[in-house]
Amino acid sequence: MTASPTPAPPSTATPGTATPGTATPGTAPAPPHRELPLARRSGDPTTGLIRRVLLACLGLGAVAVVAVLVLRWDDALLRGVSPFLLAVVLLFGWLVLRRPEATVVVSRLVLAGLDTLWLAVMAARLLSSADGWAALFPTTFMGFALFVVIGYLVYPTRFAVLHAGALVALAVVAGLVGLLRGPRTAATGDHVVDLLRYAVYLAVLAAMVWVLSRTKEHAARAFLVAEVASAEAASMREIASRDPLTGAANRRRLEDEIAYQARVVGSGLPVALVFLDLDRFKAVNDLHGHAVGDRVLVAVARALEGQVRSGDLVARLGGEEFLVVAPGMAVADGAVLAERLRAAVPVTVRREVPVDVTASLGVTALRPGEDPRAAIARVDALMYRAKRAGRDRVEVEPDEPGHAGRADHAGPADHADHPDHAGHAADVQPASSRTGQDGGSAAPGSAR
């Protein structure tokens, strides 16, 4: 039976996960910073907005192309160019929706093609007709302004500036060639002046977009720096809360969890504490060495993690002591969990290390507002009671006064003829007040 867990405190990043912008040990250093166009910057908070703006502009552009074609059907040049332009706009919109990874490359090709087409149309109108200047309004002049803005979306800023400057210069050249070599009228001189004024306005627009682009770049870079710093801080918090040998939570993290659960346990959802201590772990270190002892501890942590729920916390207090915090679990269910842990530990250890180990466990319920050290001391005392009763067993604190409190689940170590029974007074010492170790197996003299 599994009860619903209470909300847990916010968790931190998984250990070993590389954070953005950092290099993990043994890997190649991160490549140097390379400026990317706005539409391709990884982690940029406005990338989605840029795609939506592009789609909106393409939709309006398609409508505008159709409207101009209908309204000026008598213009042979528009009749020839508009279907091709409409196909390009629709294809571009499909790529933005369905193939976003190709958007930047295609955008650059399309923009270069539109630049060339608009310059050719401008020159052709001015060379072919005395009314060519009037025919440039509004499509041709508006198109150049739009292309300047789009350049900042598909090119890095330095290339977008070059693109805008080149487009303004070429527009002036194409306009002057068309005006001076095409049919002359009394207004030709005025048109030359207007063309130069338009070039100035276009250059001012390019400069304004450049300022906005640089401001946006600084904001995006600050966003990325803050994101990396947040990830690094989360990683440091995770490292500070983990036992480096087993990967289980350390005592600091355990006490924080118990303090948190003690504040919410009064709402009616119980929290079970299960204390596990390996029996005679000193003998493992003495006979096989501390390297084998460390492997045993890692296997024990893995066994515990494999038996608990995702919302439970497995912590190593130090040496061979582990404690499980199970939110939403009553003492009776905690006793069932403890039995599963008692059975799983020898099997898992034996599968990974050629050593036979057993464990003694204590089970209790966390009390509302209880101090973490007091709660650990209570369940630690129950574990010692299991050791005095013969080891390899579970001792449960009674739910009600007068309850016997001892689980009737004993392993082979309960038998009177078990060879480990005699001469191990260290297994029945009072509860330890030490704060625990954060690495390595227990030192000689710490076995119980």
C-alpha positions in Angstrom: 0.0 0.0 0.0 1.4 3.4 -1.0 0.1 6.6 0.3 0.3 9.9 -1.6 3.5 11.8 -0.8 3.4 15.3 0.5 4.9 18.1 -1.5 8.7 18.0 -1.4 11.0 21.0 -1.3 12.2 22.2 -4.7 14.9 19.9 -6.0 18.1 20.8 -7.6 19.8 19.6 -10.8 20.8 16.0 -11.2 24.4 15.3 -10.3 26.8 15.0 -13.2 24.6 17.0 -15.6 26.7 19.5 -17.5 25.5 23.0 -17.2 25.3 25.3 -20.2 28.5 27.1 -21.0 30.7 25.0 -18.7 33.1 22.1 -19.5 33.0 18.9 -17.5 36.3 17.2 -16.5 37.8 15.1 -19.3 35.9 16.9 -22.1 37.1 19.5 -24.6 36.7 23.1 -23.6 33.7 25.0 -25.0 34.3 26.7 -28.4 34.8 30.5 -28.4 31.8 32.8 -28.6 30.6 33.2 -32.2 28.0 35.8 -33.0 24.9 34.3 -34.5 21.9 35.8 -36.3 18.9 36.6 -34.1 16.9 33.7 -35.5 19.5 31.1 -34.6 20.8 32.1 -31.1 20.4 29.0 -28.8 18.6 29.8 -25.6 17.5 33.2 -27.0 14.2 34.1 -25.2 12.9 35.9 -28.3 13.5 33.2 -31.0 9.9 32.1 -30.9 8.8 35.7 -31.1 11.0 36.2 -34.2 9.4 33.2 -35.9 5.9 34.5 -35.2 6.8 38.0 -36.5 8.3 36.4 -39.7 5.1 34.4 -40.2 2.9 37.4 -39.7 5.0 39.5 -42.1 4.9 36.7 -44.7 1.1 36.4 -44.3 0.7 40.2 -44.8 3.1 40.1 -47.7 1.2 37.4 -49.5 -2.0 39.4 -49.1 -0.3 42.5 -50.3 1.1 40.8 -53.4 -2.3 39.5 -54.4 -4.0 42.9 -53.7 -1.4 44.8 -55.8 -1.7 42.3 -58.6 -5.5 42.7 -58.7 -5.5 46.5 -58.4 -2.8 47.0 -61.0 -3.5 44.2 -63.4 -2.8 46.5 -66.3 0.9 46.6 -65.3 2.7 44.0 -67.4 5.8 44.0 -65.1 3.7 43.3 -62.0 1.7 40.5 -63.8 5.0 38.8 -64.6 6.7 39.3 -61.2 3.8 38.8 -58.7 3.1 35.1 -59.2 6.8 34.3 -58.7 7.0 36.6 -55.6 3.8 35.0 -54.2 5.3 31.5 -54.6 8.5 32.6 -52.8 6.5 34.1 -49.9 4.4 30.9 -49.5 7.4 28.6 -49.7 9.2 30.7 -47.2 6.2 30.5 -44.8 6.1 26.7 -45.2 9.8 26.5 -44.3 9.4 28.6 -41.2 6.6 26.3 -40.0 7.9 22.9 -41.1 11.6 23.2 -41.5 12.8 25.8 -39.0 16.4 24.5 -39.1 16.6 25.6 -42.8 15.0 29.0 -42.2 18.1 31.1 -41.9 19.9 29.7 -45.0 16.7 30.0 -47.1 16.0 33.5 -45.6 19.4 34.7 -46.8 18.9 33.3 -50.3 15.4 34.8 -50.5 16.6 38.1 -49.2 19.4 38.3 -51.7 17.0 37.4 -54.5 14.5 40.0 -53.4 17.2 42.7 -53.2 18.3 41.9 -56.8 14.7 41.8 -58.1 13.7 45.1 -56.5 16.8 46.9 -57.8 16.1 45.5 -61.3 12.5 46.5 -61.2 13.5 50.0 -60.0 15.9 50.5 -62.8 13.6 49.0 -65.4 10.7 51.3 -64.5 12.8 54.4 -64.6 14.4 53.4 -67.9 11.3 52.4 -69.7 8.8 55.1 -68.9 8.5 58.8 -68.1 6.0 57.8 -65.3 8.4 55.3 -63.9 9.1 57.3 -60.7 5.4 57.3 -59.8 5.3 53.5 -60.4 7.8 53.0 -57.7 5.3 54.0 -55.0 4.6 52.3 -52.7 5.8 48.8 -53.4 9.4 49.4 -54.4 10.3 52.0 -51.8 8.5 50.1 -49.0 10.3 46.9 -50.1 13.8 48.3 -49.6 12.9 49.5 -46.1 11.5 46.0 -45.3 14.6 44.3 -46.6 16.8 46.5 -44.4 14.9 45.3 -41.3 14.8 41.6 -42.4 18.6 41.7 -42.8 19.0 42.1 -39.0 16.9 38.9 -38.5 18.8 36.6 -40.8 22.4 38.0 -40.6 24.7 38.6 -37.7 24.7 42.3 -36.8 28.0 43.2 -38.5 26.8 41.6 -41.8 23.4 43.1 -41.4 25.0 46.6 -41.3 27.0 45.8 -44.4 23.8 44.5 -46.1 21.9 47.7 -45.3 24.7 49.9 -46.5 25.1 48.0 -49.7 21.3 48.0 -50.3 21.1 51.8 -49.8 24.1 52.4 -52.1 22.8 50.2 -54.8 19.3 51.7 -54.6 20.8 55.1 -55.2 22.9 53.8 -58.1 20.0 52.0 -59.7 17.8 55.1 -59.3 20.3 57.5 -60.7 21.0 55.3 -63.7 17.3 55.0 -64.4 16.6 58.7 -63.9 19.6 60.0 -65.9 19.5 57.5 -68.7 15.7 57.1 -69.0 13.2 59.5 -70.5 13.9 63.0 -69.2 11.1 65.2 -67.8 10.9 68.6 -66.1 10.7 66.8 -62.8 13.8 64.6 -63.3 16.0 66.9 -61.2 13.4 66.9 -58.4 13.3 63.1 -58.5 17.1 62.9 -58.1 16.8 65.1 -55.0 13.9 62.9 -53.7 16.0 59.8 -54.3 18.9 61.1 -52.3 16.5 62.1 -49.5 15.0 58.6 -49.6 18.5 57.2 -49.3 19.1 59.3 -46.2 15.8 58.1 -44.6 16.7 54.5 -45.4 20.2 55.0 -43.8 18.6 56.5 -40.7 16.2 53.5 -40.5 19.1 51.1 -40.8 21.0 52.9 -38.0 17.9 52.8 -35.7 17.5 49.1 -36.3 21.2 48.6 -35.6 20.8 50.3 -32.2 17.8 48.2 -31.4 19.6 45.0 -32.5 22.6 45.8 -30.3 20.4 46.5 -27.4 18.6 43.2 -27.9 21.9 41.4 -28.2 23.1 42.8 -24.8 19.8 41.7 -23.3 20.0 38.2 -24.8 23.6 37.9 -23.6 22.6 39.0 -20.1 19.8 36.4 -20.2 22.2 33.6 -21.1 24.7 34.6 -18.5 22.0 34.6 -15.8 20.8 31.2 -17.0 24.3 29.8 -16.8 24.9 31.3 -13.4 21.6 29.8 -12.2 22.5 26.4 -13.5 25.9 26.5 -11.9 24.4 27.6 -8.6 22.0 24.7 -8.8 24.8 22.3 -9.6 26.8 23.6 -6.6 23.8 23.2 -4.3 23.4 19.6 -5.6 27.1 18.8 -5.0 26.9 20.3 -1.5 23.9 18.0 -0.7 25.2 14.7 -2.0 27.4 12.0 -0.5 30.4 11.9 -2.9 30.9 8.1 -2.6 27.3 6.7 -2.9 25.5 9.6 -4.6 22.8 9.5 -1.8 21.9 12.6 0.0 24.2 13.7 2.8 23.4 14.5 6.4 22.8 18.2 5.7 20.3 17.4 3.0 18.7 14.8 5.2 18.2 17.2 8.1 16.7 19.9 5.8 14.3 17.3 4.4 13.2 16.1 7.9 12.8 19.8 9.1 10.6 20.5 6.0 8.5 17.3 6.5 8.1 18.0 10.2 6.4 21.3 9.3 3.9 19.6 7.0 3.3 16.3 8.8 0.8 17.9 11.1 -1.7 18.3 8.1 -2.6 14.6 8.5 -0.2 13.0 6.1 2.3 10.8 7.9 6.0 10.6 7.2 7.9 7.3 7.9 11.6 7.2 8.8 13.6 4.0 8.2 17.1 3.8 9.6 19.4 1.1 8.2 22.8 0.1 9.6 25.0 -2.7 8.1 25.8 -5.5 10.6 29.5 -6.0 11.5 30.7 -3.8 8.7 34.1 -3.4 10.4 34.7 -7.1 9.6 34.2 -6.3 5.9 36.8 -3.6 6.0 39.3 -5.7 8.1 39.0 -8.8 5.9 38.6 -7.3 2.4 39.9 -3.8 2.7 38.3 -0.3 2.5 38.1 -0.4 -1.3 35.7 -3.4 -1.1 33.9 -1.7 1.8 33.3 1.4 -0.4 31.9 -0.9 -3.1 29.6 -2.4 -0.6 28.3 1.0 0.5 27.7 2.0 -3.1 25.8 -1.2 -3.7 23.7 -0.7 -0.5 22.7 2.9 -1.7 21.7 1.4 -5.1 19.6 -1.3 -3.4 17.8 1.4 -1.3 17.2 3.6 -4.3 15.8 0.6 -6.2 13.2 -0.1 -3.5 11.9 3.4 -2.6 9.4 5.6 -4.4 10.5 8.6 -6.5 9.4 11.1 -3.8 11.3 9.3 -1.0 14.8 10.5 0.1 17.7 8.1 0.6 20.5 9.6 2.7 23.8 8.4 4.1 24.6 9.7 7.5 28.1 8.5 7.5 30.0 5.1 7.7 27.5 2.3 7.1 24.4 4.2 8.3 21.5 5.1 5.9 18.2 6.7 6.5 15.1 6.8 4.2 12.5 9.6 4.6 9.1 8.4 3.1 6.5 11.2 3.0 2.9 10.0 3.0 3.8 6.6 4.5 2.4 5.4 7.8 4.5 3.3 10.2 2.9 0.1 9.1 3.8 0.7 5.5 7.2 1.9 6.6 7.7 -1.5 8.3 6.8 -3.2 5.0 9.3 -1.0 3.2 12.0 -1.8 5.8 11.5 -5.5 5.2 11.9 -5.0 1.5 15.1 -3.1 2.1 16.4 -5.8 4.5 15.8 -8.4 1.9 17.2 -6.4 -1.0 20.5 -5.3 0.5 22.2 -8.7 0.8 21.0 -9.7 -2.7 22.2 -6.5 -4.4 25.5 -6.5 -2.5 26.2 -10.1 -3.3 25.5 -9.5 -7.0 28.0 -6.7 -7.2 30.6 -7.5 -4.5 31.6 -11.0 -3.3 30.7 -10.2 0.3 27.8 -11.4 2.5 26.2 -8.6 4.5 23.0 -8.1 6.5 21.4 -5.0 8.0 19.4 -4.0 11.0 16.6 -1.5 10.6 14.5 0.8 12.8 11.2 2.3 11.7 9.3 5.3 13.3 6.9 8.1 12.4 8.1 11.7 12.2 6.3 13.9 14.7 4.9 17.4 13.9 7.5 20.0 14.5 10.1 17.5 15.6 13.8 18.5 15.6 15.7 16.6 12.9 18.4 15.4 15.3 15.8 14.2 17.8 14.0 12.3 15.1 17.3 10.7 13.9 18.1 9.7 17.5 14.7 8.0 18.0 14.9 5.9 14.9 18.6 5.2 15.6 17.7 3.8 19.0 15.2 1.5 17.3 17.9 0.2 15.0 20.1 -0.5 18.0 17.2 -2.4 19.5 17.1 -4.6 16.4 20.9 -5.2 16.8 20.4 -6.3 20.4 17.6 -8.6 19.4 19.9 -10.5 17.0 20.6 -8.3 14.0 19.2 -8.8 10.4 15.8 -7.7 11.5 13.4 -4.7 11.7 12.3 -2.9 14.8 9.2 -0.8 14.6 8.2 1.9 17.1 4.6 1.3 18.2 1.8 3.5 16.8 -0.1 3.4 20.1 1.0 3.1 23.7 1.3 -0.4 24.9 2.0 -1.8 21.4 4.8 -4.4 21.4 6.6 -2.4 18.8 8.9 -5.2 17.6 8.5 -6.5 14.0 8.4 -10.3 13.8 10.7 -10.4 10.8 14.0 -11.9 11.6 16.7 -13.2 9.4 19.2 -15.9 9.9 21.2 -13.8 12.4 18.4 -14.3 15.0 19.2 -18.0 15.5 21.1 -18.8 18.7 23.8 -20.7 16.8 24.6 -17.9 14.4 28.5 -17.6 14.5 28.3 -13.7 14.7 26.4 -13.7 18.0 29.2 -13.9 20.5 31.6 -11.2 21.5 30.3 -8.2 19.6 29.5 -5.6 22.3 30.0 -2.8 19.7 26.7 -3.8 18.2 24.8 -2.6 21.2 26.3 0.7 22.0 24.2 3.7 22.6 23.1 5.9 19.7 26.0 7.8 18.1 26.1 11.6 18.3 28.6 12.1 15.5 27.6 14.1 12.5 28.7 11.4 10.0 31.3 11.1 7.3 30.8 12.3 3.7 33.1 9.8 2.0 34.6 6.3 2.3 33.7 3.3 4.3 33.7 3.2 8.1 37.1 3.4 9.8 38.3 0.6 12.0 36.5 0.6 15.4 33.2 1.9 13.9 31.5 -1.5 13.2 28.3 -2.4 14.9 
